[in-house]
């Protein structure tokens, strides 16, 4: 069921008449600066390059419905005050890059980059939600909620660790990125038409 759903997944739409974003213009502008700064840092990593290609509002839909257990109701999260980033392999087309340009969902470097984007955004803006699309062959998101993530960590200390050169990845940092990103990996399903304006996403339980 998950595989079939993932094949039909949709990214955030460009616009919709049924919703209105609550994000402050200053926050979205700051997210654009964060996108550029993180993009520049990760382009210096040896080997395959990653690019942050989007920094837009999630408020074009009303809610995300996060399915963590098929036997339970989804957890509904407001998308009105959030930022959507997209990470792609440099010079590739995303979402759905060619297989040669795609990364596994379990790959460390894109998840590290996603965590850095989210933490910087939460620390420097007032947004409540950050969704980061990974450069995977099937669309995979890392979904970060402000209260959920910041309650679990010392944000400035984690940002200090992430501020090291992206090529530096010792075991404690890998373990930290894994703990903070793996439970937040989701496969988005097709968007429902208004008045639902909801994107359902199913937790990815394995790589």
Residue pairs with C-beta under 8 A, 6 or more apart in sequence:
2 187
2 202
2 204
5 187
5 189
5 202
6 138
6 139
6 187
7 138
8 189
8 190
9 138
9 139
9 187
9 188
9 189
9 190
10 139
10 188
10 189
10 190
10 191
10 199
11 86
11 95
11 133
11 139
11 188
12 56
12 58
12 60
12 61
12 84
12 131
12 199
13 60
13 61
13 191
14 60
15 60
16 60
16 61
16 194
16 197
17 194
18 62
18 194
18 195
18 197
19 59
19 60
19 61
19 62
19 80
19 197
20 59
20 80
21 57
21 58
21 59
21 60
21 80
21 81
22 59
22 80
22 81
23 57
23 59
23 80
23 81
23 82
23 83
23 127
24 125
24 126
26 125
27 83
27 125
27 126
27 127
28 55
28 56
28 57
28 83
30 121
30 124
30 125
31 55
31 83
31 85
31 121
31 125
31 127
32 55
34 55
34 117
34 120
34 121
34 124
35 52
35 54
35 55
35 85
35 117
36 52
37 120
38 52
38 113
38 116
38 117
38 120
39 51
39 52
41 166
42 49
42 50
42 51
42 52
42 109
42 113
42 166
43 49
43 50
43 51
43 90
44 165
44 166
45 109
45 165
45 166
45 167
46 167
48 89
48 90
48 103
49 89
49 90
49 91
50 87
50 88
50 89
50 90
50 109
50 110
50 113
50 135
51 87
51 88
51 89
51 90
52 85
52 86
52 87
52 113
52 117
53 86
53 87
53 88
53 94
54 84
54 85
54 86
54 133
55 83
55 84
55 85
56 83
56 84
57 82
57 83
57 84
58 64
58 79
58 80
58 82
58 83
58 84
58 129
58 131
59 79
59 80
59 81
59 82
61 79
61 191
61 197
61 198
61 199
62 78
62 79
62 80
62 196
62 197
62 198
63 76
63 77
63 78
63 79
63 197
63 198
63 199
64 76
64 77
64 79
64 129
64 131
64 143
64 198
64 199
64 200
64 201
65 74
65 75
65 76
65 77
65 198
65 199
65 200
65 201
66 74
66 75
66 76
66 77
66 143
66 186
66 201
66 203
67 74
67 200
67 201
67 202
67 203
68 74
68 75
68 203
74 200
76 198
77 129
77 143
77 145
78 128
78 129
79 129
79 199
81 126
81 127
81 128
81 129
82 127
82 128
82 129
82 130
82 131
83 121
83 125
83 127
83 129
83 130
83 131
84 130
84 131
84 132
84 133
85 114
85 117
85 130
85 131
85 132
85 133
86 94
86 95
86 132
86 133
87 94
87 110
87 113
87 114
87 117
87 132
87 133
87 134
87 135
88 94
88 97
88 101
88 135
89 97
89 101
89 102
89 103
89 135
91 101
92 98
92 101
92 135
94 133
94 135
95 133
95 139
96 137
96 138
96 139
97 135
97 137
99 137
101 135
102 135
102 136
102 137
103 109
103 110
103 134
103 135
103 136
104 136
104 207
105 134
105 136
105 140
105 185
105 204
105 207
106 182
106 207
107 134
108 169
108 174
108 177
108 178
109 166
109 169
110 134
110 135
111 134
111 142
111 177
111 178
111 181
111 182
112 162
112 166
112 169
112 173
112 177
113 132
113 166
114 132
114 134
114 142
114 144
114 181
115 142
115 144
115 158
115 162
115 177
115 180
115 181
116 159
116 162
117 130
117 132
118 130
118 132
118 142
118 144
118 149
119 149
119 155
119 158
119 159
119 162
120 159
121 127
121 130
122 130
122 144
122 146
122 149
122 150
122 155
123 155
123 156
123 159
127 146
128 145
128 146
128 147
129 143
129 144
129 145
129 146
130 143
130 144
131 141
131 142
131 143
131 144
132 141
132 142
132 144
133 139
133 140
133 141
134 140
134 141
134 142
138 187
139 187
139 188
140 185
140 186
140 187
140 204
141 185
141 186
141 187
141 188
141 201
142 181
142 184
142 185
142 186
143 184
143 186
143 201
144 184
149 180
152 180
153 180
158 176
158 180
161 172
161 173
161 176
162 173
164 173
183 203
185 203
185 204
186 201
186 202
186 203
186 204
187 201
187 202
187 203
187 204
188 199
188 200
188 201
189 199
189 200
189 201
189 202
191 197
191 198
191 199
192 198
192 199
192 200
